[in-house]
Structure formats: C-alpha cells, structure tokens
Amino acid sequence: MRPDRDDGFVAVATAGLVFVLLGVATLVAGLGAVAVARHRAATTADLAALAAAQHAVNGAGEACGVAEQVAVAQGARIVDCRLDGSVATVEVSVRPPGRLGSLGPARARARAGPAQPAMPTPRGRPADGGPTAGNPRG
C-alpha cells in the first residue's frame, strides 16, 4: 500500500463544487427576486400615478385614495402621494419575498398628468400641420 493515496479526493472536490454552485445559484435567485420587486414597484407607481391623475379633478383626497387602492391591489404600499394641480406624484414601496424582505423594500416614484403640447399651433392651421379646409395647399 502506498501512503500517499488520493482515495476520496474526488468525493470531497465534488462536494465542495456542489456547495459553491449552490451558493452562486442562491445569490442569483436573490438578485432576481430583488429585480422583480424593483420592477413591480415601478409598474405599481406608474399605475397609481395614472389613477390619481385621472381623479385629480375630484381633489387630492379622492385621487390619492384611488392610488392607494391600485397600490394595494398590486401588493404594494403608498409611501407618498401628492397632487400639484392635475399632476399626480406617487411613491410606492414593494417588499421582496422571503428573507430578502428584511433588507428593506424596493421603492419607485412616478408622475402622471395631462400632456402639454410641445409648441402652440399657428392660427388657422390644424394641429397635425395639414392644409386648412378650403385651401389644399395650406
């Protein structure tokens, strides 16, 4: 018998490799869950801001109440909701699942309101810049 035999080395190396791969897989899954939570927060903020802007004419209380309903339906919570005229700004938070939730929530902010025209249209011209009625050359 040789005293420097390597019996069992392959089993130990395989166990170590499996352990490292499990660690990497856990890290990747955790990062994926955090990315999903961030995207959910952004999407929910967009939806809540659009809902609040749609109800802005009824006042900040009702607009932010509707935004809260939208956020709760998406599994999020409203952090801040403000109305500046007819423009709504909403910030929401979404907690990642599992132990990652203990690290803190993912937050996102969105604004929504009526679109403003980029430039005023010249007098007598339609908004699309086409010819005026009765004058095919414009």
C-alpha positions in Angstrom: 0.0 0.0 0.0 1.1 3.5 -0.8 0.9 6.1 2.0 0.1 9.0 -0.4 -3.1 7.6 -1.9 -5.8 10.0 -3.1 -8.8 7.9 -2.4 -11.8 10.1 -1.6 -10.4 13.2 -3.2 -12.9 13.2 -6.0 -15.8 12.9 -3.5 -14.5 15.9 -1.4 -13.9 18.0 -4.5 -17.3 17.2 -5.9 -19.0 18.1 -2.6 -17.1 21.4 -2.5 -18.0 22.2 -6.1 -21.7 21.5 -5.4 -21.5 23.7 -2.3 -20.1 26.6 -4.3 -22.6 26.2 -7.1 -25.5 26.2 -4.6 -24.2 29.4 -3.2 -24.0 31.0 -6.6 -27.5 29.8 -7.5 -28.8 31.2 -4.2 -27.2 34.6 -4.9 -28.5 34.7 -8.5 -32.0 33.8 -7.3 -31.9 36.6 -4.6 -30.7 39.2 -7.1 -33.5 38.1 -9.4 -36.1 38.5 -6.7 -34.8 42.0 -5.9 -35.0 43.0 -9.6 -38.6 41.7 -9.8 -39.5 43.7 -6.7 -38.0 46.8 -8.2 -39.9 46.3 -11.5 -43.1 45.7 -9.6 -42.6 48.9 -7.6 -42.0 50.9 -10.8 -45.1 49.4 -12.5 -47.3 50.0 -9.5 -46.1 53.6 -9.1 -46.9 54.2 -12.8 -50.4 52.7 -12.4 -51.1 54.5 -9.2 -50.0 57.9 -10.6 -52.2 57.4 -13.7 -55.2 56.5 -11.5 -54.5 59.6 -9.2 -54.2 61.9 -12.2 -57.4 60.6 -13.7 -59.2 61.5 -10.4 -57.4 64.8 -9.8 -60.5 66.9 -10.6 -62.1 65.4 -7.5 -59.4 66.6 -5.2 -56.3 65.2 -3.6 -58.1 63.1 -1.1 -60.0 61.0 -3.6 -57.1 60.9 -6.1 -54.7 59.6 -3.5 -57.4 57.2 -2.2 -57.7 55.7 -5.7 -53.9 55.5 -6.0 -53.9 53.6 -2.6 -56.5 51.1 -3.9 -54.4 50.5 -7.0 -51.2 50.0 -5.0 -52.8 47.6 -2.5 -54.3 45.6 -5.4 -50.7 45.2 -6.8 -49.3 44.2 -3.4 -47.6 47.5 -2.7 -48.0 50.3 -0.2 -48.2 54.1 -0.9 -45.2 56.0 0.7 -46.2 59.4 -0.7 -49.0 60.8 -2.8 -49.1 64.5 -3.9 -51.3 66.4 -6.3 -50.0 69.6 -7.9 -52.9 70.9 -10.0 -53.7 68.0 -12.2 -50.3 66.3 -12.0 -50.0 63.4 -9.5 -46.8 62.2 -8.0 -46.9 58.8 -6.3 -44.2 56.9 -4.5 -44.7 53.3 -3.6 -42.8 50.5 -1.9 -42.8 46.8 -2.5 -41.1 44.3 -0.1 -39.2 41.5 -1.8 -40.3 38.0 -0.8 -38.7 35.8 1.8 -35.7 36.8 3.8 -34.7 39.5 1.3 -37.7 41.5 2.6 -35.9 42.1 5.8 -33.3 44.1 3.9 -35.8 46.7 3.0 -38.4 47.5 0.4 -37.9 48.4 -3.2 -39.2 52.0 -3.9 -40.3 53.8 -7.0 -41.8 57.2 -7.8 -43.9 58.2 -10.8 -45.6 61.3 -12.1 -48.7 61.5 -14.3 -50.9 64.3 -15.6 -52.2 65.8 -18.8 -50.0 66.1 -21.8 -48.8 69.6 -22.7 -48.4 70.4 -26.4 -44.8 70.9 -27.4 -45.5 74.0 -29.4 -48.6 76.0 -30.0 -50.2 75.5 -33.4 -50.3 78.6 -35.7 -53.6 80.3 -36.2 -55.7 78.8 -38.9 -53.8 75.5 -39.1 -55.0 72.2 -37.8 -52.9 70.6 -35.1 -51.5 68.0 -37.5 -50.0 70.7 -39.7 -52.1 69.7 -42.8 -53.8 72.0 -45.1 -56.7 74.1 -43.8 -60.2 73.5 -45.0 -60.9 75.0 -48.4 -57.2 75.6 -49.2 -55.5 72.3 -50.3 -52.0 74.0 -50.4 -52.2 75.1 -46.8 
